[in-house]
């Protein structure tokens, strides 16, 4: 019985020692883990800052280029619009001049053509 009692006592002592060693190892690992997490947080924060700087520089350049291109496109569209208005005005003036000339030279023919055009538009409009 004494032998069994000694074995049990030795087993219990070994278990306590193992638990103590495991606690020390866990405490040491916990410290290492906390240091690793702090380093990881620092690295992620530094990476985020670097990305923000890169995006600020690149984004600003891209925005300036896009704004410049948009300004150029708007200026081009405005110029083309003015050209189109000028062309429509010129066509309108030419039509008025042609009708005036036609009225002076052939008033009855011009009146007949205008009546025919009015009839065609009226007939198409009803459908």
NORHU-V635944 format. One record per pair of residues at least 24 apart in sequence whose C-alpha atoms are under 6 Angstrom apart, sorted by sequence separation. I is the first residue (numbers start at 1). J is the second residue. D is the distance in whole Angstrom. If there is no record, write none. Layout:
BEGIN
I/J/D
I/J/D
END
This chain:
BEGIN
none
END
